[in-house]
Amino acid sequence: MCSCHLPEKKISQGPLYFSSDKVQIMGIVNITPDSFSDGGRINNEHALLSIVDHMLESGADLIDIGGESSRPFAPPVPLSEEISRVIPAIKTIRRKYRVPISVDTTKAEVARRSLIEGADIINDISALRHDAAMISVAVEFQIPVIIMHMQGTPETMQNNPHYNNIVSDICDFLRLRIKWAEDHGLSRNKIIIDPGLGFGKTVCHNLTILRELKQFTTLGCPVLIGHSRKSFIGKTLSIKDPLLRDEATAVISAYCVQNGASIIRVHDVAKTAQAIKMIQAICKTDFTEGDAQP
C-alpha cells in the first residue's frame, strides 16, 4: 500500500521530518549569480520571499538555501562571500516562516552561522569531507545532515567519470561515510543520504542510479534525490534549456517516490507536488465504491 503523503509544515526536532511514510518536497533556493538554471534570479529580499511564498503555497515542506554553485566546472566561492549571501536569506525566511531550512554548504562556518540564525539541516555535497570541522558542528547542534556522493569536485567531477559498478561503488562510499559520521558522534537517525545525481556521473550512470534506487534504501537512512533540471534530463530528451525540464523532473519525482525516496529536491515545487499527489491516488488501495467519480 502506498502511504506517502505530505506532512504539515513545521520545524521538528531530529529526523521526524523523514518518517518512512512521508515524502518531503525540498524547494531549491539558490542565492548565487551562476547556478546552472536560475543563477541571479534572487537578488533582493522581495524576490526571495516571492519565490519562497510560491514554493510553500505549492506544497514545499523544506527550503534548501545555497550560496555556492555546484554546477559542473563551477569555481569555489570564498567563505565571506558565501556567508554574505546565505545568512541574510535565512534571516529573511525565518522572520516570516517556521518551515524547516536546509543550508547547502561544505563550509563549517557557514553551517554554524546558518544554524544559529534558524536553519535546521546541513546539506553537504562533500559528505563531510571538505571541511574537517563540519562534523563537530553537526554533532554540536544535533541536527540532520545530508551526505552526498560526488566523484571529484564541482570543478573536476565531469572529467571522464568512471566506476567499476556505479550503484555498488556509491553504496560502498555512503556506507563508509555513514560509519565515519557515527564514529565521530553523529547518530544514524540524523543522517540522510544522497547518491548525487549529476555529480561526477554520465547520463548512463544517472539513469542506472534511478533504475536501481531501491538499493540505496538498504543502507538504513532516508534517501534524498536531487535530479531537478539536470543535464542528464536535457541530454536524454534533447532539451537544452534547463527551465524546460520541469515536466520531466516531475515524472522522475513520481518514480522516485515509488522507489523509496524520502525527500525530493526540486526547483518547480508545484509540478512535483502534483506528480506526487497523482502517484498517491494511483497507489491508494482503500477506495470505496463511493470514491468513484463519473
FENTAGI-V100334 format. One record per helix or strand of 2 or more residues. SS is the DSSP state (A for helix, B for strand). FROM is the first residue (numbers start at 1). TO is the last residue. If there is no record, write none. Layout:
ss-><SS;SS>
from-><FROM;FROM>
to-><TO;TO>
This chain:
ss-><A;B;A;B;A;B;A;B;A;B;A;A;B;A;A;B;A;A;A;B;A;A>
from-><14;24;45;62;79;100;108;121;134;144;166;188;191;203;214;222;231;242;246;263;269;289>
to-><18;30;58;66;96;104;116;124;141;148;183;190;194;211;217;225;237;244;258;266;283;291>
